[in-house]
Amino acid sequence: MANKKFDAGDVVPVEIYSAPDGESEVEFAVSVEVYDGFGSAKHIYPTEQIDRASDLFAEDKSDGITVNDEVRLYTIPHDELR
């Protein structure tokens, strides 16, 4: 079970990414499930398959987003990987 769920348009928590210069908030472009891993690791899965990991974030603000070292982005929903 996911630790947290976010809908498209929800603000991405700052523990997931480093904001580009001048940006204070980035939004998810699709609904996602966030699973906590060991330590501060986070695994971000879309609820529906997407083409690229960058498709997780709103297009107009996705330039320059850098995810934190402990964050893993996926393009396939968690349930489909089992």
TORPA-456978 format. One record per residue (C-alpha): residue in one letter; x, y, z. Coordinates in Angstrom, 2 decimals, decimal comma, padded with zeros to 5 digits, m for minus. Layout:
> rest / c1 / c2 / c3
> A / X / Y / Z
...
This chain:
> rest / c1 / c2 / c3
> M / 000,00 / 000,00 / 000,00
> A / 001,25 / 003,46 / m000,91
> N / 002,36 / 005,70 / 001,93
> K / 000,87 / 008,75 / 000,18
> K / m001,22 / 009,49 / m002,90
> F / m001,19 / 012,72 / m004,89
> D / m003,54 / 013,80 / m007,67
> A / m002,63 / 015,69 / m010,83
> G / m002,20 / 019,34 / m009,86
> D / m001,05 / 018,61 / m006,31
> V / 002,20 / 020,26 / m005,24
> V / 005,24 / 017,97 / m005,21
> P / 006,70 / 017,74 / m001,68
> V / 010,11 / 019,41 / m001,39
> E / 011,73 / 016,22 / m000,06
> I / 011,31 / 014,77 / m003,57
> Y / 013,01 / 017,42 / m005,73
> S / 015,25 / 020,46 / m005,86
> A / 013,38 / 023,38 / m007,38
> P / 014,75 / 025,18 / m010,43
> D / 016,00 / 028,72 / m009,88
> G / 013,11 / 031,05 / m009,21
> E / 010,54 / 028,25 / m008,82
> S / 008,94 / 027,65 / m005,48
> E / 006,37 / 024,98 / m006,35
> V / 006,18 / 022,15 / m008,84
> E / 003,00 / 020,18 / m009,46
> F / 002,37 / 016,58 / m010,42
> A / 001,01 / 016,19 / m013,96
> V / m000,56 / 012,81 / m013,21
> S / m001,86 / 011,00 / m010,14
> V / 000,94 / 009,21 / m008,29
> E / 001,57 / 006,90 / m005,38
> V / 004,60 / 007,50 / m003,18
> Y / 006,17 / 004,57 / m001,35
> D / 008,78 / 005,08 / 001,35
> G / 011,88 / 002,95 / 001,07
> F / 014,81 / 002,40 / 003,41
> G / 016,06 / 005,53 / 005,13
> S / 014,85 / 008,59 / 003,24
> A / 014,28 / 006,75 / m000,06
> K / 011,08 / 007,54 / m001,97
> H / 009,62 / 005,61 / m004,92
> I / 007,20 / 007,54 / m007,14
> Y / 004,80 / 005,50 / m009,28
> P / 002,12 / 006,89 / m011,63
> T / m001,36 / 005,39 / m011,29
> E / m001,47 / 004,95 / m015,09
> Q / 001,47 / 004,14 / m017,37
> I / 003,36 / 007,11 / m018,81
> D / 006,09 / 007,36 / m021,48
> R / 008,84 / 009,18 / m019,56
> A / 009,59 / 009,82 / m015,89
> S / 009,55 / 013,55 / m016,64
> D / 005,84 / 013,15 / m017,49
> L / 005,21 / 012,88 / m013,73
> F / 005,63 / 016,63 / m013,38
> A / 003,61 / 019,50 / m014,81
> E / 005,13 / 020,39 / m018,17
> D / 005,22 / 024,15 / m017,68
> K / 007,40 / 023,83 / m014,56
> S / 009,35 / 020,64 / m015,23
> D / 012,41 / 022,27 / m016,81
> G / 015,30 / 022,17 / m014,40
> I / 013,72 / 019,84 / m011,85
> T / 016,30 / 017,67 / m010,17
> V / 015,00 / 014,84 / m008,04
> N / 016,86 / 014,17 / m004,82
> D / 019,40 / 011,33 / m004,68
> E / 017,14 / 008,98 / m002,73
> V / 014,15 / 009,38 / m005,09
> R / 013,32 / 006,83 / m007,79
> L / 010,83 / 007,66 / m010,55
> Y / 008,86 / 005,01 / m012,41
> T / 006,72 / 005,03 / m015,56
> I / 004,65 / 001,94 / m014,74
> P / 002,13 / 001,71 / m011,88
> H / 003,32 / m000,19 / m008,82
> D / 000,65 / m002,89 / m009,12
> E / 001,70 / m003,72 / m012,69
> L / 005,30 / m004,42 / m011,64
> R / 004,33 / m007,40 / m009,50
